[in-house]
Amino acid sequence: MLEEAAAITAAAKRLDAGTAAAATGLLLSCSGKVVISGVGKSGLVAQKIAASFTSVGLLSVYLNPLDALHGDIGVVRDGDIVVLISNSGETSELLALVPFVKKRGVKLLGILGRAKSALAEHCDVVLDASVEREAAPIDQVPTSSTAVAMSLGDALAVGWMTEKGVSINDFAMNHPGGTIGRRLTLTVADLMIPREKLLTVSPDARLPEVIDALTTEAIGAVLVANSADPSALGGIITDGDLRRALKKSAADKWGGLIARDLMTASPISIDSSVAAVEALTLMERNSRKSITVLPVVDAGVVVGMLRMHDLVQAGLS
């Protein structure tokens, strides 16, 4: 690992600002996509770089040079940029591909282990990926060379992102299944239980009706309607509210309890457009008492209920 790290450091020191700017400029000028090609381990590096480019918003594909010579070169179009990756700089499959790519008028960027090579002569910009030796005992095993090539690809991605001003929100949109994506793209509306699936009791509902609603809902709370406006929130009764009310009242008084006596009249609520992670923070950090359910209210109208359980299930906690 130290040898590979040293090789990457050496490559970084060799890379002058002008060449770095030229390489980044090629990507910025791309009006189509970035097509990346390589053979063997360089092909695997090419696939990784293509995936990294696409993940940050720079459309990119991997092109197998052998398949390209048998029809797949059709993927290369006007406005594309072609990146060639080769440790030797003499890869025959890439050299065979070059004339057909250049006929399409695209620019070539080389990530090459030999800056003076046959492939280098055809490239508009060359990034020097040379290494003194591989990290393995057998100097022919691709180790340091692939690490350097991949690092240069990462540097290109970072340079392009910086110039384009790619934000974490932009990045998250390409990673909806990942933790970052979920934390930044999921809203309360995505996770809440909608109003039509919830039971609501009136403020005058008697204790048996409230208990029945809580048991039927099985979400730990039931909504209480606003007597003046049924679409508005009158309050909420949680399992905890019920237990506390029963504990405070004598058993012979339970029969006279109604929803109004049990509910929290002005509960904390949240808008459906708020990021789900903000709702999680609100529920976790409430100073009065822990919150496990939140009424969702948009412009005074109850639209649903959000549970801590759903936030945890979504991987936000």
PyMOL commands that set and color helices and strands:
alter all, ss='L'
color gray80, all
select helices_A, chain A and resi 2-14+17-29+41-55+65-68+72-75+92-102+118-122+144-164+168-173+179-185+188-191+195-197+207-217+239-248+251-256+259-262+276-284+308-313
alter helices_A, ss='H'
color red, helices_A
select strands_A, chain A and resi 34-38+60-62+81-86+107-112+125-128+193-194+200-201+221-225+233-238+293-298+301-307
alter strands_A, ss='S'
color yellow, strands_A
deselect
rebuild
show_as cartoon
